[in-house]
Structures are given as C-alpha cells and as structure tokens.
Amino acid sequence: MLIEPLDERQLCAAAEELAWRDPDLRGVLERYGVPPLWARAPGFATLIRIILEQQVSLASAAAAFGRLQTALGQVVPTAFLTLDDVQLKAIGFSRQKARYGRLLAEKLGSGGLNLAELAGLEDDAVRARLTQLKGIGRWSADIYLLMALCRPDIWPRSDLALISTVARLKHLPALPTAAEFEQIGEAWRPWRSVAARLAWFEYLGGKG
C-alpha cells in the first residue's frame, strides 16, 4: 500500500490547522512562517547522513557528509565500502559510526534490506525494518520516516532539540518525561510531523 507523503501544499495547510488549534504553535507560525519541508531523498545516502547526525550538531554532521560526498562523488553502498578506517576517520566518522555505515552498506548490497520497499509500509513496519540494523535506533528511524519518506504523523520522541523547544513553547517548569512528551504530541495528531517541523523552526530561530 502506497502511503501518501507530506508535500508543500499539505505542510502549509496542516501548519495553518495546527496554528488554529494551538496558540503556542500559532505563535511560531506568526514569528517565522511555514517551516521548510526539509525533505531528503530516500536511500542509503540519507541513512548515512542520519547516522552522522547521531549525538552531534547538525553543522558538524553536514560538514562530514559533505566531505563524504567529495570523497565518493556518489554516496552509494559499493563506493562507501571502498573507504578504510583512516579515510572514514578523516571524513568525520567515529569508529562506531564507520562500523554502522559498513554494516548498512553490506546489508543493502546483499539484498538483505530493500529501502525502496519502505515506501509501501506502515510507519511501525518501517521502524521495525530499520531498527533491525545495528546503529539505527528509534530516533534514526523516525527521522528517516519524517524527512525521507515525509510521513505526516511522526513524533521523534527522543529528539533533544524538539523536547526542549516544546517545553519552552508550553511554558513547562522542566523538560517533560517521555510519557508527558508523548501526551503533548497526541494533541497534534494527525500532523505531528508538522508540529515537529514548527518546533524545530522555532529552535532554529526561523532559519531553514
């Protein structure tokens, strides 16, 4: 079954709907406008970039991914597997992330995972497929769902920037617990991916 991805038109409409429903999100929309879709091409390159983004700043991950593109030309599994540990370290991969990247490249090369098939799966089924891979946890799977597959109702519950921004928008005295954060997100169904984008846009001060 093909799941309809979020597009620019839906993003604008959903942002307006959420702003009408929630004054805190309305404030973000009034300050900065509609957030970017931040769409990424589905596939190996995007998963590698997400691995690089784990527990580091987006800027440093983007710089490392840029160096990887320069080194390979095209970020595909066969090319990635030609890089040794020294080369990957110079690009910006930790030993652990280099291992995750190689395991992913080998899995795709052997046919053990077909990323094209994910577009036809429900959100939870996509998470189940991706989190079977070493180095791909719930956060990484959610970011892939949200940005590569553009699913409309994803709530990355362990994203620290999202959690801290939502806490500030909701005037909470402390960061919410996991359960509290899930409950906050429930109010924004079926557009939690749009609510997340609005909160990230707030976090970035309206910079795309």
Secondary structure, DSSP 8 states (H G I E B T S, - for coil): -------HHHHHHHHHHHHHH-HHHHHHHHHH-S-------SSHHHHHHHHHHTTS-HHHHHHHHHHHHHHHSS--HHHHTT--HHHHHHHT--HHHHHHHHHHHHHHHTTS--GGGGGGS-HHHHHHHHTTSTT--HHHHHHIIIIIS--SS---TT-HHHHHHHHHHTT-SS---HHHHHHHHHTTTT-HHHHHHHHHHHHTTT--
